[in-house]
Amino acid sequence: MHVRGFGRGRQAPKRAYSLPDLRLNNIDAAGLLSPEDKSLAPVRTGLRVAAAAGFTAAVGAFHLDAAHALGLLAAAGLAAGGDLVGFGGGLAFLVEDTAGRLLNPSYADRVAFHEAGHFLVAYLVGLLPRGYTLSSLDALRSEGALSVQAGCLFCDADFQAEVARGSVTAETLGVFTCTALGGVAAEYVQYGQAEGGLADIVQLDQLLAALGFTERKTADQVRWGALNAVQLLRQNARAHRALAGAMLEGADVVSCIRIIERELDPEGLIPEGRAGDEAGSGLPETEVA
C-alpha cells in the first residue's frame, strides 16, 4: 500500500491565533471548544425519570414501607457510588450510550464522525492509529473493562515516554494537541457545534498545565490546534466522510488507512520532499518543560 498522506497534511503556521483570527477562518470558537451534550442529555433525563417511575411502581407493587423504601434507595445510591469509584461512571455511561443509540440513530453517526476526526487528523499529522471503538459496549467487549470508553488508540509510545520524563518537544506536543482536538473539530465541521469531546479538552488542558503552560500560552496552543484540525478536516472532507462510514461498518485499521489514502485531496498535502520543512512551519526545535 502506497502511503502518501501519513504526516503530510498541510498544516496552519504555528503561531498565536486570536478569536478574531479564528472568525476570519470561519470558525466559531464557542461552537468548537464548548461542547454541548444535546444528544445524550435528554436520554439521561429520560432514564432518570424511568428509574424514578420504576422505584415508585416497585414500592406500590410490593407494598414496601418507608424503611424498606429507604433501604432500596440506599442500595441504589451505593451501586451508583461503586460505579463512580470503581469504573469512573463507566456502567452509567454504558447504559446512557446504548440507550442513546436505540432512541436516536443520528447519535451513532455523530460519534463515528467524532472518532473519524481523531483518526484522520492523527494520521495527517504523523501519529499512527492502531485501533478504535465507537460505543461503550464495543469498548467493553474489546477491553473487558467498564472504565474504558469508546475512542481511538494510537502508536504513541514515544509521546508517553516524553510525558514520563516530564519533557515534551514542541513538535510532539503539536501532534498531540491536534489529535486531541480532532473529535470536536470533526463535529464542528460536520454539524456546526460539538457535543462530545469535553473530556478531550479537559485532558489537553491538564497536560498543558502539568507542563507549566500559563493560561495565555494554553489558549494559544489550543486555538492553533483547533484551527489546524478544522483546516485538515475541511481540506479532506471526502476522506473524513468515507472514513466515518467505514468505521460505522466496522472496518479494520488497515482498511481505514486504505480508504484515507484513496480519498485524500492532493491539494491538502505537502509535496513530497518538503514535508519536513512545511509540517513544522513555526514549530521551535526546543523542549517544553
Secondary structure as the mmCIF struct_conf table of DSSP 4:
data_model
#
loop_
_struct_conf.conf_type_id
_struct_conf.id
_struct_conf.beg_label_comp_id
_struct_conf.beg_label_asym_id
_struct_conf.beg_label_seq_id
_struct_conf.end_label_comp_id
_struct_conf.end_label_asym_id
_struct_conf.end_label_seq_id
BEND BEND1 GLY A 5 GLY A 5
TURN_TY1_P TURN_TY1_P1 PHE A 6 GLY A 7
STRN STRN1 GLY A 9 GLY A 9
HELX_LH_PP_P HELX_LH_PP_P1 GLN A 11 PRO A 13
BEND BEND2 LYS A 14 ARG A 15
HELX_RH_AL_P HELX_RH_AL_P1 LEU A 19 LEU A 24
TURN_TY1_P TURN_TY1_P2 ASN A 25 ASN A 26
HELX_RH_AL_P HELX_RH_AL_P2 ALA A 29 LEU A 33
BEND BEND3 SER A 34 SER A 34
TURN_TY1_P TURN_TY1_P3 LYS A 38 SER A 39
HELX_RH_AL_P HELX_RH_AL_P3 LEU A 40 ALA A 61
TURN_TY1_P TURN_TY1_P4 PHE A 62 HIS A 63
HELX_RH_AL_P HELX_RH_AL_P4 ALA A 66 PHE A 87
TURN_TY1_P TURN_TY1_P5 GLY A 88 GLY A 89
HELX_RH_AL_P HELX_RH_AL_P5 GLY A 90 LEU A 103
HELX_RH_AL_P HELX_RH_AL_P6 PRO A 105 VAL A 125
TURN_TY1_P TURN_TY1_P6 GLY A 126 GLY A 126
STRN STRN2 PRO A 129 THR A 133
BEND BEND4 LEU A 134 SER A 135
HELX_RH_AL_P HELX_RH_AL_P7 SER A 136 GLU A 143
TURN_TY1_P TURN_TY1_P7 LEU A 146 SER A 147
BEND BEND5 ALA A 150 ALA A 150
STRN STRN3 GLY A 151 PHE A 154
HELX_RH_AL_P HELX_RH_AL_P8 ALA A 157 ARG A 165
TURN_TY1_P TURN_TY1_P8 GLY A 166 GLY A 166
STRN STRN4 VAL A 168 THR A 169
HELX_RH_AL_P HELX_RH_AL_P9 ALA A 170 ALA A 180
TURN_TY1_P TURN_TY1_P9 LEU A 181 LEU A 181
HELX_RH_AL_P HELX_RH_AL_P10 GLY A 182 TYR A 191
BEND BEND6 GLY A 192 GLN A 193
BEND BEND7 GLY A 196 GLY A 196
HELX_RH_AL_P HELX_RH_AL_P11 LEU A 198 ALA A 210
TURN_TY1_P TURN_TY1_P10 LEU A 211 GLY A 212
HELX_RH_AL_P HELX_RH_AL_P12 GLU A 215 GLN A 235
TURN_TY1_P TURN_TY1_P11 ASN A 236 ASN A 236
HELX_RH_AL_P HELX_RH_AL_P13 ALA A 237 LEU A 248
TURN_TY1_P TURN_TY1_P12 GLU A 249 GLY A 250
HELX_RH_AL_P HELX_RH_AL_P14 VAL A 253 GLU A 263
HELX_RH_3T_P HELX_RH_3T_P1 PRO A 266 GLY A 268
STRN STRN5 LEU A 269 LEU A 269
HELX_LH_PP_P HELX_LH_PP_P2 ILE A 270 PRO A 271
TURN_TY1_P TURN_TY1_P13 GLU A 272 GLY A 273
HELX_RH_AL_P HELX_RH_AL_P15 ALA A 275 GLU A 278
TURN_TY1_P TURN_TY1_P14 ALA A 279 GLY A 282
BEND BEND8 GLU A 285 THR A 286
STRN STRN6 GLU A 287 VAL A 288
#
